[in-house]
Amino acid sequence: MKNLQRYIEHTNLKTTVDAYAIEQLTAEAVEHQFKGICVPPFWVKKVRRDLGESDVQLVTVAGFPLGYHMTETKVEEIKVALRDGADEIDLVMNISALKAQMPWVKVEFAKCAKLVHEQERILKVIIETAYLNEQELELACRWCADAGVDFVKTSTGFAPEGAKVEVIRRMREILPSNVGIKASGGIKSYEQAVALIEAGADRIGTSSGTEIMKQAEL
């Protein structure tokens, strides 16, 4: 697939990630010219320095990985991440509140989108599709679109399952064309990545970016 690297966000959000792993991730992202690199908030400032003049987008998370933080906490996380140099924020939805069908979920999205957009950065919302039924998936996608979110992301990587082709296809049907989709969670092969892109994914979040590119060359 042509320009596959420009879909990939090279990711390491493991609990045990250390400075060496972060440096390796950054070097690989620059070498392969990946679209982005996704790291824990603690490492954003270092990665911003290490990326230098590279056009690799620096992505970090807020409300991660469970999403049930208070909105005020998420807002402060986002402010610090933007201050430290993040280009994009992957915000975990309050799944607990969504399952109660509380409109506050959409209000939270809108508040965070406004904050991020004021600094001309990008907001993605992780809706954790593994935990949603069809009705909840549709509600989450519609609230994301209504609130002005830039991308809807499938998974944190901490749930029982990650991105599925049929779920990406359904999300693409629900979401307007101006809202992108980031597939993530368990994507380890070239075939998986291509299938998800063909189903409608605009970004691929994976810790196997280098391996996928090696498979693409075969």
C-alpha positions in Angstrom: 0.0 0.0 0.0 1.4 3.4 -1.0 2.4 5.8 1.8 1.3 3.4 4.6 3.7 5.1 7.0 1.6 8.3 6.8 -1.3 6.5 8.4 0.7 5.1 11.3 1.0 6.6 14.8 3.9 4.7 16.4 2.9 4.1 20.0 4.2 3.0 23.3 1.8 3.5 26.2 2.9 0.5 28.3 3.1 0.9 32.1 6.7 -0.1 32.1 7.9 2.2 29.2 11.3 3.7 30.0 13.6 6.4 28.6 15.4 4.0 26.3 12.1 2.7 24.8 10.9 6.3 24.3 14.1 7.2 22.5 13.9 4.1 20.3 10.3 4.9 19.5 11.2 8.4 18.5 14.1 7.4 16.3 11.9 4.8 14.5 9.1 7.3 14.0 11.6 9.8 12.4 13.3 7.1 10.3 10.1 5.7 8.8 8.4 9.2 8.6 5.4 8.0 10.5 2.4 10.3 10.8 2.8 10.5 14.5 4.3 9.2 17.7 2.0 8.5 20.7 3.6 8.6 24.2 2.5 9.0 27.8 2.1 12.6 29.1 5.2 12.3 31.3 7.4 11.9 28.2 5.9 14.6 26.0 8.5 17.3 26.8 11.4 15.0 26.1 10.0 13.7 22.8 9.2 17.3 21.7 12.9 18.1 22.1 14.1 14.8 20.4 11.8 15.2 17.4 13.6 18.4 16.5 12.5 19.7 13.1 10.7 16.5 12.1 7.1 16.7 10.9 6.1 13.7 13.0 3.0 14.7 15.0 3.5 14.3 18.8 0.4 12.6 20.3 -0.4 12.0 24.0 -3.3 10.9 26.1 -5.7 12.4 28.7 -8.1 10.6 31.0 -6.1 7.4 30.1 -6.8 4.5 30.2 -10.3 4.3 31.9 -11.8 7.7 31.1 -13.9 8.2 34.3 -11.8 11.1 35.6 -13.6 14.4 36.3 -13.7 16.8 33.4 -11.7 19.3 35.4 -8.9 16.7 35.7 -8.9 16.0 32.0 -8.8 19.7 31.1 -5.8 20.2 33.3 -4.1 17.2 31.7 -4.7 18.6 28.3 -3.4 22.1 29.3 -0.1 20.6 30.5 0.3 18.4 27.5 -0.3 21.3 25.1 2.2 23.4 27.1 4.8 20.6 26.8 4.4 20.5 23.1 1.8 17.9 22.1 0.2 18.3 18.7 -2.7 16.0 19.3 -4.6 14.8 22.3 -6.3 11.3 22.6 -8.9 11.8 25.2 -10.6 8.7 26.8 -14.4 9.0 26.9 -16.3 8.6 30.2 -17.7 5.2 29.3 -19.5 5.0 32.6 -21.4 8.2 31.9 -22.1 7.3 28.3 -23.7 4.0 29.4 -26.0 6.1 31.7 -26.7 8.2 28.5 -25.7 11.4 30.3 -25.4 14.3 27.9 -22.5 15.6 30.0 -20.3 13.3 27.9 -20.9 15.5 24.9 -20.4 18.7 27.0 -17.0 17.3 28.1 -16.0 16.6 24.5 -17.0 20.1 23.5 -15.0 21.7 26.4 -11.9 19.7 25.5 -12.3 20.4 21.8 -12.5 24.1 22.4 -9.4 24.1 24.5 -7.4 22.1 22.0 -8.7 24.0 18.9 -7.9 27.4 20.5 -4.2 26.3 20.2 -4.8 24.9 16.7 -4.2 21.3 17.8 -6.2 18.1 17.2 -8.5 16.2 19.5 -9.3 12.5 19.2 -11.7 10.8 21.5 -11.2 7.1 22.5 -14.6 5.5 22.8 -13.3 2.0 23.7 -15.5 0.1 21.3 -15.0 -3.3 23.0 -17.3 -2.1 25.8 -20.1 -0.6 23.6 -23.2 -2.1 22.1 -24.5 -0.9 18.7 -26.7 1.8 20.3 -23.8 3.1 22.5 -21.4 3.1 19.5 -23.8 5.2 17.5 -24.4 7.6 20.4 -20.7 8.0 21.1 -19.9 8.7 17.5 -22.8 11.2 17.1 -21.8 13.1 20.3 -18.2 13.3 19.1 -19.3 14.7 15.8 -21.7 17.2 17.4 -19.0 18.4 19.9 -16.5 19.2 17.1 -14.0 16.3 17.8 -11.5 15.8 15.0 -11.1 12.0 15.2 -12.9 9.1 16.9 -10.5 6.4 18.1 -11.5 2.8 18.8 -9.4 1.7 21.7 -6.9 2.3 24.4 -5.2 -1.0 23.9 -6.1 -2.0 27.5 -9.5 -3.5 26.8 -10.2 -7.1 25.9 -10.2 -6.4 22.2 -9.1 -3.6 19.9 -10.0 -2.4 16.4 -12.2 -4.5 14.2 -12.9 -4.1 10.5 -16.7 -4.3 10.9 -16.7 -1.7 13.7 -14.6 0.7 11.6 -17.0 0.2 8.7 -19.9 1.0 11.0 -18.2 4.1 12.5 -17.6 5.4 9.0 -21.3 5.0 8.2 -22.3 7.0 11.3 -19.6 9.7 11.3 -19.7 12.7 8.9 -16.8 12.8 6.4 -15.0 15.7 8.3 -14.5 13.4 11.4 -11.6 11.0 11.0 -11.3 7.5 12.5 -8.2 6.2 14.3 -8.1 2.4 14.6 -6.0 1.1 17.5 -5.6 -1.9 19.7 -4.0 -5.2 18.7 -2.9 -4.1 15.2 0.3 -6.1 14.5 0.3 -6.9 10.8 0.4 -5.2 7.5 -2.7 -7.1 6.4 -4.6 -5.8 9.5 -3.5 -2.3 8.9 -4.5 -2.3 5.2 -7.9 -3.9 6.0 -8.7 -1.3 8.6 -7.7 1.6 6.2 -9.8 0.1 3.5 -12.8 -0.1 5.9 -12.5 3.6 6.6 -9.6 4.3 9.1 -7.6 7.4 8.6 -5.0 6.6 11.2 -3.5 3.4 12.6 -2.3 3.5 16.2 0.1 0.6 16.8 3.1 -0.4 18.8 4.2 -2.5 15.8 4.8 0.2 13.3 8.3 -0.8 12.4 7.3 -4.5 12.0 4.4 -3.5 9.8 6.6 -1.5 7.5 9.0 -4.4 7.2 6.1 -6.7 6.2 5.0 -4.0 3.7 8.4 -4.3 2.0 8.1 -8.1 1.5 
